Structure formats: structure tokens, C-alpha cells
Amino acid sequence: MLPMNLNNFLLGSRDSGYSLSDGVAEIIDNSIQANCSYVDIQTISNKKKVEAILYADNGKGMDFETIYNYLVIGQSSTFLATSGIGKYGVGAKLSAYNIGLRIDVWSRPEGSKEYMHTYYDLDEVAKSDSVVEIREPEYSELPPEVSAMMPSDANTIVRWSKLDKFPKKSFNSIKSELTTNLGRIFRTYIYHGLKLTFNGSEIKAFDPSMQLKGTYNDEILTKAYDGEDAKIRHFEPTFICQNEVLMERDGDVATLTVTVMPKEVTRKPGMGGDSLARALKLKSNQGNVSFVRSHREVGYALIPNLFGRAVVAEDRFIAVSVEFTPKFDKDFDVRIIKRGVEPQGSLRDILQEKLKAYIPIASKVLRQQWNSQEMDVDFEAIEQAVERMNILIAKSPEATKDASPVMVAQKHVELMKLASEIGLDHDASQNYLERKCSRPFVLERVKSLGANGSDFLDFTFNQDQVIIRVNESHNVYKKVWAPLHEISKLSKDELELVNPGETAKHSLEALNLMLIAFGRQQALLPVQNFNSSMSGWSEQLDRLIYQVAKSS
């Protein structure tokens, strides 16, 4: 006697907890494991009722043995794997039965022209007193209604039909929810080139933390601020911590990232529910943590008490993401259904302590954005220090000459141009000119530099002054200048809540890379020019650091 009634088990498994998004995501998992570059999802409707869902991918396809085992619950080449997305070989089947009664699959090995077909129908199971076995795959033409809708290069096609448990909501609502969820779940894969389409429309990557460039979030914000036809630009969040290690195991790490959304999203208090906020799905982010396993989100939910306080409305502007590999599945209680992830044991304690420290800092940064307090580096102090010590710096022969009216006018023009670049009005620009005119060096951050916006520094040389523009979009500014400045403004009590060692590590890495980049660029110059330039740069740097440190 078998240890269970298999027919009843299969029928009972229809309530195993998969939503439509969960189920569709399981099919996409299989396609990714088959090394596809696209997954095309289509619905077949009759009188506004969805009767079937079709999935097609151009992965490596399946041979006879693989397709025969495809519909076997618990059969998987990745069973209990500690790498990749899959684990149990259950999701693609159970998820289908949570929506409909029948699964059909057509597949062919990559390079083959003929499809093999098999299916399983729970209607037949319900009517039978004996175990209904999976039919052996047979060579078969695609049904006309399937062939007409699917790409010609598809190697695997799956159809869910008899959808008696399809969600009873408007189709537009279902489509919006499904595409948002899939865009979020597979955001990293989409960012790296995977193409997902639903009924002909491309599914955009949706990143709650706003780390990835060119996502749905960036598209919405660009249209809102720059116009419908503007080139999509990235809206950078503020990083409270980035990829901070929570735990290490056998060379793999589980990491934490906390971000505050950019000012274009946060704007001012009370705007977290307007049309822009709704388009960005901000409310759904409130208190939620995104758990990402092997680049695929497996959980997006509120975990009780994880923040060390009750969740409040402003938390919709704070994004928390945790990334890990399958080696940490037990620590995150990863289940057969890839949802409901929850950290356990010591890892939960570590995560909770980190968030108790970082969430208050994130809240403070958010309030500073609302109060329009600049979080950017202020170069005023360093300019003043250099101005005080300017007499100690050897000047070039050109700088010792009396400035002609033309040179003075040119210097004023350059400073007014800079004032305009940083957004000052006429009166503020005049004040800016008066403050900066006598300084030997003027440092100012600007939004972009260079043809591609990728230059870090730009130097404008006047008779007795050097204007240095710093690109605030460059990684050296974002990862070194700005974080160091933020830490320098914290009180002693606030410093105890952060990990300055992480910022120091990034700063040291950046300094090393700056030296390497300097060396690579100078390698293009003649040796004599390089040695002279290097000697002068080193001497000036040593003298400047000594004098500024002494006067600070």
C-alpha cells in the first residue's frame, strides 16, 4: 500500500499557497535555468475570461527523458542544490495547479525542429479511482492557436488551461500587479539582459531600492521631471549601508543594503500617496524587506520587530534589501514555495541589530531631505584654508603678473558661469562672485562632466585662480566624498550607530584606484613629462595636506 492517496494529494495541493505572480515566477525560474534570453507570456481569452496562459522561452529545450520528468512533482535536476535558483523541483507544477487543472508542455532540444508533447490533467485524476500516470511524450505539431501566438524560435512552450482558480479581478488590475511583481522579482536578471514580455508588452525591471539604472522607477521619474520624450536618466538613492556582510559561510556571504530614495521621490512630507507615489508603488514598500536569493527575489514582506520599532509612514521611502546564496537557506527559512522567507536564529539577531542602527539614520537623512538640508560636500572650509595659506604656495610666473582688466573680467565671467551651473539666481550669483573671487582655488560640485557625464574633475585656469568642478554623479564622489562628509557631521552618539570602518574601506579602495588611474593615464605621456608631473604633484599634495591639517 502506498503511504498516501496520490490522487487526493494532487487535488489537495491546489491550495498550497501560490498566487498568480508566484506561479508565473516559477515558470520563469525554469526558463532561466535553461539559459534562455527571453520568456514570452500570453493569455488566451474568450469573452473577457482568461481561459489559458502560454509561456515560451528560447532556452536549451528538453529531450525525451527531461520532458517526461517535467511534470513529476519533486523531480528536478537542481533538487536541494546550493547554487542557482531551483531547489525542490516542485514549484512549476504546484503553482500551475493552484491556478488551473491542466498543464501541457511542448519542447524540443536546441537545434531540433520537432516538438515532443505531454500533459497532465487533474480532471482525469478526479474522475479516476486509480493513479493517473503521466503520458509518455510524443512528437506533435503545435496546436494552431498556440503556434500562432508563440515565437518561432521557442524551444519550450508551457500551457496552463482550465483556469478555474484564476483571480477574480479586472484584467487590467491583474496585469498591473503581475508585471510589477515580476519586474521586481527578476529585476537583476532583466537589468542584465533577460527579456520578459506579457501580451506583447515588455516587463521593466522594478527596483524598490533604486540601485539599478534604467528601471521602471527611472522611467516614471524621468517622464515626471523631464518630459515624456526625455532620455531616461538614473535617480540615485542615498546609501546608508551597501552590501554590508551579515554572515559568511564557505566563501559565500549574506549582505544588507539600506537606501533612502532620492529627493525627487521623497519631495516633502505628505506626498507619499499622490499620483507619482502611486505610480512608483511606494505604499507597498512601507516596512517591507526584499530578500534576494541568487539574484532572484524570494520574499518581499514586513518582518515583525525587525526594525526595532513600529513601522511608520515614512518607511515607504526607506528600502531594505538582503542578498544571499542557497548556502544560507536554513538561516532564512527558505521554503518549497519561494515566498514567506524569514531570517532565523543568530542571523536574525545580527540583521535586527544592524537595522536598529541604520533605520534611525535613514530616517534622519529623509528628514534632512524634507528640510532641504544639503547632504552634499561643502568645499567652503577647504577653500578658506587654502586661501589663508596661499602665501606659502609657490606661484607660477603668470600668476605673479598684475591682472589686466580683460583677465579680471574673464575670471568674473567664469565664476558667474559656475554660479549659474549650480543653480544660483542673479543676486546669489553676485554674492558668490564676491566670496570666491579672491580665492586661488574654487571647488564646486556639478551634476555632470564630460561628453558622457563620466569625467570626475574639470579644471578651468584663470590668471591667479583655478576652478575645479567635481562631478557629483561620479562614483568617487558618491562612494567616498559624500559618505565621509556625512560621517564627519555626526555626533558622538550617532557615530556609535554606524560602521565608519565600511566607509574607510571604500575610501582606501578609492584612493588606491585613483593612484592606479593616475598611473595609467600618465603612462600615455613621455617619461620625462611623467616624472616632472609626478614630482610636482607629490610636492604640492604633501604641502597642502600638511598646511590644511595644521590650520584645521
Helices and strands as residue ranges (DSSP letters): H 6-12, G 13-15, H 20-33, E 38-46, E 49-57, H 64-70, H 91-97, E 102-107, E 116-121, H 122-127, E 138-139, H 144-147, E 156-161, H 171-185, H 187-191, E 195-198, E 201-202, H 216-226, E 238-249, E 252-260, H 263-266, H 275-279, G 283-285, E 288-293, E 296-302, G 313-317, E 318-324, G 326-328, H 345-370, H 380-388, G 390-392, H 397-400, H 405-421, H 426-436, E 441-446, E 457-461, E 466-471, H 475-476, I 477-481, H 482-488, H 492-495, H 500-522, H 527-551
